[in-house]
Amino acid sequence: MTESGLSNVSGNIPTQRIYHQTVDNHSASNDNTLSVINDQINRRIEEFGIFNKERFLQIENIIKDQNQIIKDLNQRISDLERSNKDLSANANANANASIKDNIMFSFGSPATYDLIYRTHGFYQNNSKDGRCAGKNEVMIEFVSSFPEKFTLDIKAHIPRLDWGIEQGIFEAHIGKLDEKRHKQEFQLVREGWRDEYAKDYATVLFETEDKDNNTIWIKLPESPYDETLKQYKPVGMRLYSLNFIPRK
């Protein structure tokens, strides 16, 4: 090999060294870049994981809060239902006590018909606000028992004043259906002067120790005897209402 040839060969060696060094530098640079990217990715993953964990905790807390709200609402509903039952029970008890302690019955008020069980001695055809006696004694059996001590307000009417019955003595009996236990006498006091429609009133006091009286009988005075027809005149009384007012 000539000198010039050796010189050329020796001249190529540095060039190759520079090439390899450049390649190595690029490789190292790429490695560093990849490492940085990898660190960034890992950091993002870690941050994302922390974010997700925090978000998960937030969601979990929200769910817990919602569950607590639902639980509280259910408790309030339960309390309201219980309160409503208590109020209903109290209302029913008060209503029952009111019926038992203060009984207001009127033939002119169909809403009060549930207070009575049966009647006896009245005509079937009656006026819209009263019921006429068809016998000299009428009976009303109530569903609830009377108070032990009470004032009985009677609202009635004697249609025919010329029969003399308005001067007579009435009898009020109370007891059970099969047993008259207590009797009080009374007279009807007239109010107004309209012969056919005036109302007559009476107040009767009863004091008993019975807790189960629920039937009342009202016995009319003897009606005048008709000499022409040879019979007693028809009984003349129209009963409107009975009000049982408790007394201590």
C-alpha positions in Angstrom: 0.0 0.0 0.0 1.3 3.4 -0.8 1.8 6.2 1.7 -1.0 8.2 0.2 -3.3 5.2 0.6 -2.3 4.8 4.3 -2.9 8.5 4.8 -6.4 8.1 3.4 -7.2 5.2 5.6 -5.9 7.0 8.7 -7.9 10.0 7.7 -11.2 8.0 7.8 -10.8 6.7 11.3 -11.7 10.0 13.1 -14.7 10.4 10.9 -16.0 7.0 11.9 -15.4 7.8 15.5 -17.4 11.1 15.2 -20.2 9.1 13.6 -20.4 6.6 16.3 -20.2 9.3 18.9 -23.0 11.2 17.3 -25.1 8.0 17.2 -24.3 7.4 20.8 -25.3 11.0 21.7 -28.6 10.6 19.8 -29.2 7.4 21.6 -28.5 8.9 25.0 -30.7 11.9 24.1 -33.5 9.6 23.1 -33.1 7.6 26.2 -33.2 10.7 28.3 -36.3 11.9 26.4 -38.0 8.6 26.8 -37.1 8.6 30.5 -38.6 12.1 30.9 -41.7 11.1 28.9 -41.9 7.9 31.0 -41.6 9.9 34.2 -44.3 12.3 32.9 -46.5 9.4 32.0 -46.0 7.8 35.4 -46.6 11.1 37.1 -49.8 11.6 35.1 -50.9 8.1 35.9 -50.1 8.7 39.6 -52.0 12.0 39.5 -54.8 10.5 37.6 -54.9 7.7 40.2 -54.9 10.2 43.0 -57.6 12.2 41.3 -59.7 9.1 40.7 -59.2 8.1 44.4 -60.3 11.6 45.5 -63.2 11.6 43.1 -64.2 8.1 44.2 -64.1 9.3 47.9 -66.2 12.3 46.9 -68.7 10.1 45.1 -68.7 7.8 48.1 -69.3 10.6 50.5 -72.1 11.9 48.2 -73.7 8.5 48.2 -73.4 8.3 52.0 -75.0 11.7 52.3 -77.8 10.7 50.0 -78.4 7.5 51.9 -78.5 9.5 55.1 -81.0 11.9 53.6 -83.1 8.9 52.4 -82.8 7.4 55.9 -83.9 10.6 57.5 -86.8 11.0 55.1 -87.9 7.4 55.8 -87.8 8.1 59.5 -89.8 11.3 59.1 -92.4 9.4 57.0 -92.5 6.8 59.7 -92.9 9.4 62.4 -95.6 11.2 60.4 -97.5 7.9 59.8 -97.2 7.1 63.6 -98.4 10.6 64.4 -101.2 10.3 62.0 -102.3 7.0 63.5 -102.1 8.6 67.0 -104.2 11.6 65.8 -106.7 9.3 64.2 -107.0 7.2 67.3 -107.4 10.3 69.4 -110.0 11.7 67.0 -111.9 8.4 67.1 -111.7 8.2 70.8 -112.9 11.8 71.2 -115.7 11.2 68.7 -116.8 8.1 70.5 -116.6 9.9 73.8 -118.6 12.8 72.4 -121.3 10.4 71.2 -121.4 8.7 74.5 -121.2 11.8 76.6 -123.4 14.2 74.6 -126.1 12.5 72.4 -128.0 14.9 70.2 -130.6 13.1 68.1 -133.1 14.8 65.7 -135.7 13.2 63.5 -135.1 16.2 61.2 -131.3 15.4 60.8 -130.7 12.1 58.9 -127.0 12.4 59.9 -128.0 11.5 63.5 -129.9 8.4 62.5 -126.8 6.3 63.1 -127.1 7.1 66.8 -130.2 5.0 67.2 -130.8 1.3 66.8 -134.6 1.1 66.6 -137.8 3.0 67.4 -141.3 1.9 68.4 -144.7 3.5 68.6 -144.4 6.1 65.8 -146.4 6.5 62.7 -144.6 5.5 59.5 -145.6 8.7 57.6 -144.1 11.7 59.3 -143.1 15.2 58.6 -139.6 16.0 57.5 -138.5 17.4 60.9 -140.6 15.3 63.4 -142.2 12.0 64.0 -145.7 11.6 65.3 -146.6 9.2 68.1 -149.0 6.5 67.0 -149.4 5.0 70.5 -149.6 6.4 73.9 -146.0 5.4 74.5 -143.0 5.6 72.2 -139.6 4.1 72.5 -136.1 4.9 71.1 -133.2 2.5 71.6 -129.8 4.2 71.1 -126.5 2.5 70.0 -124.4 4.2 72.7 -125.1 4.2 76.4 -126.3 7.4 78.1 -124.2 9.3 80.6 -124.8 8.3 84.3 -126.0 11.8 85.1 -127.5 13.9 82.4 -130.0 16.6 81.5 -132.5 15.5 78.8 -133.8 18.3 76.6 -137.0 17.3 74.8 -138.2 19.2 71.8 -141.7 18.2 70.8 -145.1 19.5 69.8 -148.8 18.9 70.7 -150.7 19.7 67.5 -154.3 19.8 69.0 -154.7 22.0 72.1 -158.4 21.2 72.4 -157.6 17.7 73.5 -156.4 18.8 76.9 -153.3 16.7 76.6 -151.1 19.8 76.9 -152.1 20.0 80.6 -151.2 16.4 81.2 -148.2 14.8 82.8 -145.7 12.9 80.6 -143.4 10.2 81.8 -139.8 9.6 80.6 -138.3 6.2 81.4 -134.7 5.1 80.8 -133.1 1.7 81.0 -132.3 -1.3 78.8 -134.6 -2.5 76.1 -136.0 -5.2 78.4 -136.0 -3.2 81.6 -137.3 0.2 82.5 -135.0 1.4 85.4 -135.7 5.1 86.1 -138.7 7.4 85.6 -139.1 11.2 85.6 -142.3 13.1 85.0 -142.5 16.3 83.0 -144.8 18.7 81.2 -144.2 20.2 77.8 -143.9 24.0 77.9 -145.2 25.7 74.9 -143.3 28.2 72.9 -145.1 30.4 70.3 -148.7 30.5 69.3 -148.9 28.8 66.0 -151.2 25.9 66.6 -149.8 23.4 64.1 -146.1 24.2 64.0 -145.2 25.7 67.4 -142.5 23.8 69.3 -142.9 22.7 72.9 -140.0 22.0 75.2 -139.3 20.1 78.4 -136.2 19.5 80.5 -135.8 16.3 82.5 -132.9 15.5 85.0 -131.7 12.0 85.5 -129.2 10.8 88.1 -128.2 7.1 87.9 -125.2 4.9 88.6 -125.9 2.8 85.5 -123.3 2.7 82.7 -125.4 0.8 80.2 -128.7 2.6 79.9 -129.4 3.1 76.2 -133.2 3.1 75.8 -135.8 5.8 76.5 -139.6 5.6 76.7 -141.9 8.6 76.6 -145.4 7.9 77.8 -148.1 10.4 76.9 -151.0 11.5 79.1 -154.2 9.8 78.6 -155.9 11.3 75.6 -159.5 12.6 75.9 -162.3 10.1 75.4 -164.6 10.9 72.4 -168.1 10.2 73.5 -169.4 10.5 70.0 -167.0 8.0 68.5 -166.9 6.0 71.7 -163.1 5.8 71.6 -160.1 7.7 72.8 -158.9 10.5 70.5 -155.7 9.8 68.6 -152.5 10.5 70.5 -151.3 14.0 69.7 -147.6 14.5 69.9 -144.9 15.1 67.4 -141.3 14.4 68.7 -138.5 16.4 67.1 -135.3 15.9 69.0 -133.7 14.5 72.2 -130.5 16.0 73.6 -128.6 14.1 76.3 -126.3 16.6 78.1 -123.9 15.0 80.7 -123.7 16.5 84.2 -121.0 16.0 86.8 
